[in-house]
Amino acid sequence: MLDIAVAYNRYAFLGYEFLTWLWFVVEKDRDFLAAIEPEMTTLGLGNRVVLENRIQEAIESITIKGDDAGLEEGLLALRKGAVVTELNLVYRIGEQEWRITVKGESFNITNLKTPEIGAIETREDIEGFLLEKVYLYEKIVRLIDKLYAGFLRHRLSADWNKRVLPLLKQWIHE
């Protein structure tokens, strides 16, 4: 059995590959997203992308943030060998909107903002409010789980090197 620290370091690249692939899928493969989550209206990049490029002993970190920020610098960093380490996403179902940041190293979900729900007006509203909030949290966690499962199906298939990786490289070098 692998020591937890060894396993963590050995497979840390999967989170970075997942986020890089997810950016690609958001930009280029809407059909895959619709198959993963049919009720989803949109899944898009939010206002923050963090990339890292390891050059020998140094780590170059690139952060792109802002609501109207262009992602050209991010694609340039990918061309130079960087990977996505954090990705902010906007997920919508109808009028409901979630905003989250996913960290590739640990799959931590941070900066989670769920859709607005009714205010607590009486003591009896507390339980309903909490149940609704838990439901909204669970919805986004399940989406990330589905996306990661889809990524792993691609990543572990023979199709990865023959079809997916060439499309990913083509997107990066467009």
N, C-alpha and C positions, 0 to 999 in steps of 0.2 A: 504494500500500500504506500502511495506517495505521501510524503510529508506535505502538509497544507501549504507551507511557504514555497516549496519546490513546485507543486502543482500550480499555485497561483502565478508564479513567474513563468512557468513553462507555457501556460495557456492564456496569458494576458493579451496576446495578440488577437485572440478571437473577438474580444470586445471592440477593439479598434477596427478590425476588418468589418465587423457587423455595422458599426456606425458609418464607415466609409461606404459600404454597400447600401445602407439605408438611404444615405444622401442620393446615391445613384438611382435607387428605386423610386424615390420621391420625385426626382427630376425626369426619369425616363420610362418607368414601367407602372403606369397607373392601373393596368389590368391586373397585375399581381396584387396591388393594394386592394382593389375591389374584390378579388377572390379571397383575400385574407379576412377582410371586414366588410361584408356587403352593405351594412347600414351606414358606413362612413361616407360623409359628404366630401371631406378633403383631409389630407395629411400633408402638411407643408413644413418647410424650414422656418424656424422662428427668427429671433433677433440675435442669435449667438452661435458661433461655431468655433471650436478650439481645435487646432491641429498641432501635431508635434513631428519634428523631423530629427532623428538621431544621426548626427554626423560625427563619426568616430566617438570621442569621449564627450562631446558637447550635445546639448539638447536645445534645438531651436523651437520656440513656441510661437504660434501665430494665432491671434484672437481676432475674429471678425465679429463686430457687434453693431447693433443699430437696426431700427426697423426698416430702413431703406438701404442698408449696406449691400454693396455689390459683392458677389462671391468669387470674382475673378482671382483675387489674391489666394483664396482657398484652393481653387483649381490649379493655380500655379504652384502652390505648395505641394499639392498631390503629385504634380508632374515631377517635382524634385524628390519625391519619395516620402512625403509626410503621410501621416494617418490621422483620422479624426479621433480625438480623445473625448470631446464633449459635443453634444448636438442638441440644440433647442428645437422643439417641435411644436406645431400647432395642429391639434386634432379637432375636427368638427363633425358633429352629427346634427344635421338640421341647424337649429339656432344655438345649440349647445357648443361651447368651445372650451377645450382644455389646453393649457400651455405647460410644457414640461422640459426639463433638461435631463438628458441621459448621459451618464459618464461611462465611457467604454471600459475603463480599468476594473470597475467594481459593479457595474450595472446599477449604481445608485440612481434613483430618480430624485432630482432636486428641483426647486423652484416650481413646484406643482401648483397650478392654479386651475381649479375646477369651475364649471359653470355656476352661475349665481343660483342660489336656492332661496326659498322663502325665509323670512326672518322669524326668530323665536318671539312669539308674542305672549304665550302663556306657558305654564309649567308642563302642560300636556304636549306642547310642540317640541319639547327637547328630544324625546325619543325618535320622533319622525325626522327631525333635523339630522340627528346623528346617523340614522339608518340611510338617509338620502346621501349624506356626505360619504359614508363608507361605500355605498353603491357607486358613486362617482369616482372614488379612488380605485375601487376594484376594476372598473371599466378600463381605465388607462393602463393598469398593471396587466390586465388580460391582453390588451392590444400589444404591449411590448413583448409579452410572452409569445403571442401568435407570430409577430414579426420575427422574433429570434428563432422560433421553430422553423419558420419558412427559410430563414437564412441558413440554418444548419442543414436543412434538407438539400439546399443548393450546394452548400460548401462541402458536404460529405459525398456528393454524387460525382460520377464521372463527368457529368455535364459542366461542372465548375470550370475545369481547365479548358474544355472544348468550346463552350459557348458563353458562360457568364463572365469569366475573366477577360476574354477578348472584348466583349461589349463594355465592360467597366474601363478597360484601358483606352478604348476608343473614345468614350465619354470624357475621360480625363484629358485626352490630347486633342479634343475638338477645338 
